[in-house]
């Protein structure tokens, strides 16, 4: 279970999160929707452990343990996974080398045995097949020269391989055509389980037709303004964020 | 003697004394050695006010002159060569030098013959007329000192396509600092091909002073792949010079990996004398502690339609200092020249320094030339991405440094075994960094 309590964060003196509280239960898929600049991506970076932000107050608990003091790699080993809105290109690092290094680093951190090369290859190939990722893509440098859709599929491949407990999807739908959106969503849905939670960040309701949320939260002005069921997403799609922006201005 | 009067520092006086004592004992024509020493002595040890030595003040760095190394005993040779070479997996035909003297030599593969330099000098071997083919190096202090003191080395005559790698292994041993001066001449006949590996090793904690020169004279349509590794100990002061005189339609590649020495300076002069040749010079340097490494490169395009590619990478930790000085000269008439030079450094600590000085001088109007130089820290966003996938910071940094250096270390090498051996050197450096 992820619990965020009264989180206050700034970057270069500018307040981005202003007393945000949110709970995502085991097995729950929660969606965060909100206008541009409401702090959604910042929230995802802070949960994953990016160091650019100053945390002024609050805590983030993963199964009761405060993860704010952990490095990003320790949070990953504890089960946090961020699917990036803009996955980075890393020239000179072969995708397979990276995947194996990441998987085994997490296993080491959890004091599990490392996978052998054949075990690892099978795990990657199974996951890649489901996401329609061709083998030659795995041989290339990580994300280098990949299209937007390929990069997003690679993020989901990593998620499938690393088997995190808390998956954060930061605008995974951006830059995807309908077919890619379907493939990516099916990849995500296949990972749903009683133990695994998802926090899906998006502008649009469209993604939520594919990855159906249990709860929807509206974020504006650095905090959660309203929470509800999936019907809230439909209401936002119909009415826009005007009400929340007005509250923000007030 | 006239030259002594112009010398100033105790080190310069010590060099003059050393030369006076040594010259009659060194092989070959004493006259040309005296000329070479005179060229050095005219200007003395170069210092920061000499433009091409601005960042590597040899006068300040070379205060003590080590005695010229004597020929080691058989036991000394056996000890020095008891450690396996970095390139052992490449199974090269190896010629090994210990303390600057020829020690052991495998039989050379078909297509190449080897004559020890001491023998060649003593006999006045006809190929020695090819020494100094790139005349620009002549007045250079390190090159002139090598010419004055050169003790041994080898003349390789490549007459065919050599199908086995040839390795030159230079080990400076012993617990007392010594100076060595080795010279290698590689004459590659038209259409011939060779892959040459070169390693320089010495123990940690001893301020050895190796000065090595390798000269390539490459005939038309010949192919040369040259890989050099500086794995000297942490107190060594290593000077090295590579010259390459290229004929027409040549494919020449040389890369230098620096993983050792307190102070090193690697100088390259590459001259395109024939049309439509390709020359690629790469270098990767790893520095930590107080290490200082200088790469100074001059590419002379004197013929039409040649392509030069220079890529140098530095990873600088601790209080290390990197220097890259690169110059591409395009002569009048060297039309259709395509020259690209890039230097990139990553600073891994607050106290590291990188000095980049890329230059172009172009006297032809139909050419494509470019140079670039960058210097920065590891990208925080890339580090975060790797760490968010579970890689602890040291591993994430190592992966990024490895990929950064890899472009200069193994890319374009077309020799997987050698590439892996070199990446092993990078990995060992990263592991030692912790």
Interface residues (C-beta under 8 A of the other chain):
Chain A: X48 X49 X50 X51 X52 X71 X72 X73 X75 X76 X77 X81 X82 X84 X87 X88 X90 X91 X92 X93 X97 X98 X101 X102 X103 X105 X106 X109 X141 X158 X162
Chain B: X380 X381 X382 X384 X385 X386 X387 X388 X389 X390 X391 X392 X393 X395 X396 X399 X400 X402 X403 X404 X406 X407
